[in-house]
Amino acid sequence: MACMKRILLALCLLLAPVTAMAQAAAPAAPEPSLAAPSLPPNADAPVIETPAPTVDVQAEKKSVQAWGQANPECSAWSDGCVACTKDGCSMPGIACVPRETSCRRK
């Protein structure tokens, strides 16, 4: 057992300079960052604005709401794009083609 310890000690002493030289010769790798990349302090971030609903969308919504006011016996109505109840109306879909407004629930 003592012989084995001496052999291991000798190997460690022999290999230590080789390991130190290999580490010194290897280029240092940058530490990986988990943070999101940041913009330089003088860069202006682009501003993305959400467009307001077009007048056509608002006009369609109002016409469907007006139908509900003209038909008070109906509790839910729709034109296939905008669905309304006594509480309010939904927004129409992007590629929706409105049909004739009809009562869905009395």
C-alpha positions in Angstrom: 0.0 0.0 0.0 2.9 2.4 0.8 4.4 1.6 -2.6 1.1 2.6 -4.3 1.0 5.9 -2.5 4.6 6.7 -3.6 3.8 5.9 -7.2 0.7 8.1 -7.2 2.6 10.9 -5.6 5.4 10.6 -8.2 2.8 10.7 -11.0 1.2 13.8 -9.5 4.5 15.6 -9.3 5.4 14.6 -12.8 2.1 15.6 -14.3 1.5 18.9 -12.5 3.8 21.0 -14.7 2.3 19.5 -17.9 -1.2 20.4 -16.6 -0.2 23.9 -15.7 1.4 24.5 -19.1 -1.7 23.1 -20.9 -4.0 25.4 -19.0 -1.8 28.5 -19.6 -1.6 27.7 -23.4 -5.4 27.3 -23.8 -7.2 30.5 -24.7 -9.7 31.6 -22.1 -13.3 31.0 -23.2 -15.8 33.7 -22.3 -18.2 33.0 -19.5 -21.7 32.2 -21.0 -24.2 34.8 -20.1 -27.8 34.0 -19.3 -28.9 37.6 -19.5 -30.5 38.9 -22.6 -28.2 40.9 -24.8 -28.5 44.6 -24.2 -28.4 47.5 -26.6 -25.6 50.0 -26.4 -26.4 53.0 -24.3 -26.7 55.3 -27.3 -29.0 53.0 -29.3 -32.7 53.9 -29.5 -35.0 50.9 -29.2 -37.6 50.8 -32.0 -41.1 51.8 -30.8 -43.8 49.5 -32.1 -47.3 51.1 -31.9 -50.5 49.1 -32.0 -52.8 50.5 -34.6 -56.2 51.7 -33.5 -59.3 50.0 -34.9 -60.2 51.4 -38.3 -63.3 53.5 -38.7 -65.0 50.6 -40.7 -64.6 48.3 -37.7 -66.1 50.9 -35.4 -68.9 51.6 -37.8 -69.7 47.9 -38.2 -69.8 47.5 -34.4 -72.1 50.5 -34.0 -74.5 49.2 -36.7 -74.8 45.8 -35.0 -75.3 47.6 -31.7 -78.0 49.8 -33.2 -79.8 46.6 -34.5 -80.0 45.4 -30.9 -81.4 48.7 -29.7 -84.1 48.5 -32.4 -84.9 44.9 -31.4 -85.2 45.0 -27.5 -86.8 41.5 -27.4 -83.5 39.9 -28.5 -80.9 39.2 -25.8 -78.1 38.1 -28.2 -77.6 39.0 -31.9 -74.8 38.8 -34.5 -73.9 39.6 -38.1 -71.5 36.6 -38.3 -68.6 38.9 -37.3 -69.6 40.9 -34.3 -71.5 39.1 -31.5 -73.6 41.3 -29.2 -75.5 40.9 -25.9 -77.2 43.5 -23.8 -73.9 44.0 -22.0 -71.8 44.8 -25.1 -70.3 43.6 -28.4 -67.2 41.7 -29.4 -64.6 42.9 -32.0 -64.9 41.4 -35.5 -62.3 39.0 -36.8 -59.6 40.1 -39.3 -61.0 38.4 -42.4 -64.7 38.4 -41.5 -67.4 39.3 -44.1 -70.6 40.4 -42.3 -74.0 39.0 -43.1 -77.4 40.2 -42.2 -77.8 40.8 -38.5 -80.0 38.2 -36.8 -81.2 37.3 -33.3 -79.3 34.4 -31.7 -81.2 34.3 -28.4 -84.5 35.8 -27.2 
